[in-house]
Amino acid sequence: MPRIINNFQRKEVRKVLRRNPTPQEIILWSKLRNNQTGYKWKRQVSIGPYIADFYCWKKLLVIEVDGSQHSNNKEYDKEREKYFDTLEIKTLRFWNNEINTNIEGVMTKILKYLGRTLNPSPLL
């Protein structure tokens, strides 16, 4: 059976994407990394013919950060989600603007899916 997750043929593409993240990917990664959600995440993971921005294998969850280019690629995104669905992988999508203006709301949605809650920030 061929390797579906992190296929070696896509390794160089994944490396380039990890070295050149968008500002929004950097923001979200700062919230996901180091088990801050209680789960381990990987960046730029190939799953079959696609590369997911973030992937949590324990929860079978992909998080996609969408910029304006995705408004022109709706069919591609639909095919991609359908493929992930066949592997029982759920996809959560967030627009760049959402991450820029409401990262706490984004994290609340992610944590809700993971069955966790956002720890309240200490009052200043």
QUIFEN-V263893 format. One record per residue. RES is the residue in one letter. D_CENTER is the distance of its C-alpha to the mean C-alpha in Angstrom with 1 decimal. Layout:
<<RES/D_CENTER> <RES/D_CENTER>>
This chain:
<<M/25.6> <P/23.2> <R/20.2> <I/17.1> <I/14.3> <N/14.5> <N/17.6> <F/19.9> <Q/20.7> <R/17.3> <K/17.5> <E/18.9> <V/16.4> <R/13.5> <K/15.8> <V/16.5> <L/12.9> <R/12.5> <R/15.9> <N/15.3> <P/12.2> <T/12.6> <P/14.0> <Q/11.2> <E/8.6> <I/11.5> <I/12.0> <L/8.6> <W/8.9> <S/12.4> <K/11.6> <L/9.4> <R/11.6> <N/15.0> <N/14.4> <Q/14.7> <T/13.1> <G/15.4> <Y/12.9> <K/11.9> <W/8.5> <K/8.4> <R/7.3> <Q/8.1> <V/9.1> <S/11.5> <I/12.0> <G/15.4> <P/15.9> <Y/12.3> <I/9.8> <A/6.0> <D/4.3> <F/2.9> <Y/5.4> <C/8.2> <W/11.2> <K/13.6> <K/12.1> <L/10.9> <L/7.7> <V/4.6> <I/2.4> <E/4.2> <V/6.6> <D/9.9> <G/13.2> <S/16.6> <Q/16.5> <H/14.5> <S/17.5> <N/19.5> <N/17.2> <K/17.2> <E/18.8> <Y/16.4> <D/13.4> <K/15.7> <E/16.6> <R/13.2> <E/12.4> <K/15.9> <Y/15.4> <F/12.5> <D/14.9> <T/17.6> <L/15.9> <E/15.3> <I/11.5> <K/10.3> <T/7.8> <L/7.2> <R/7.7> <F/8.9> <W/11.5> <N/12.3> <N/15.4> <E/13.9> <I/12.2> <N/15.5> <T/17.7> <N/16.3> <I/13.8> <E/15.7> <G/15.3> <V/11.5> <M/11.7> <T/14.5> <K/12.6> <I/9.9> <L/12.9> <K/15.0> <Y/12.9> <L/13.1> <G/16.8> <R/17.1> <T/18.4> <L/18.0> <N/20.9> <P/23.1> <S/23.7> <P/27.2> <L/29.7> <L/30.9>>
